[in-house]
C-alpha cells in the first residue's frame, strides 16, 4: 500500500473538518472549562495512554499554562 502526502493530507483535512463540525459545541464547552480553571489559578492535568502520552507531554512541555502531565502512574 502506497500513501502519498496529498492523500494523507486529504484524509487529515477531511477528518479534522468532520470533527470540528460535529464537535464544535463540545469543544467550546471544554475550552470554557479549561479557561475557568486557569482563571481560578487551577492546574490542568493532561494524561494519555499508549501513544497519546506524547500529547500530554507536549501540552505540559509547551509552558503556556500550568499543566501537569500524568503518565505511567507518575506526574511530571
C-alpha positions, -999 to +999 in steps of 0.1 A: +000+000+000+014+034-010+003+065+007+011+099-008+015+132+010-015+145-008-037+115+001-026+117+038-033+155+039-067+150+023-077+124+049-064+145+078-082+176+064-115+158+059-113+141+094-105+173+113-132+192+094-158+165+103-147+165+139-148+203+140-183+204+125-197+176+147-180+185+180-178+223+179-202+228+208-184+202+230-150+216+222-163+251+231-176+238+265-142+221+271-124+254+263-146+273+287-140+248+315-102+250+309-102+288+308-124+289+340-099+266+358-069+287+348-086+320+358-092+304+392-054+297+394-061+260+388-038+235+371-046+214+341-037+177+344-030+161+309-028+124+305-027+097+279-024+060+274+000+045+249+009+068+221-014+096+234+010+101+263+031+121+238+003+146+235+002+151+273+039+156+273+037+182+245+009+200+263+028+201+296+061+210+279+047+240+260+049+261+291+019+283+281-002+273+311+002+255+344-001+219+332+010+187+348+015+156+326+005+123+342+016+091+327+026+056+338+015+065+373+039+094+376+034+131+374+059+153+357 
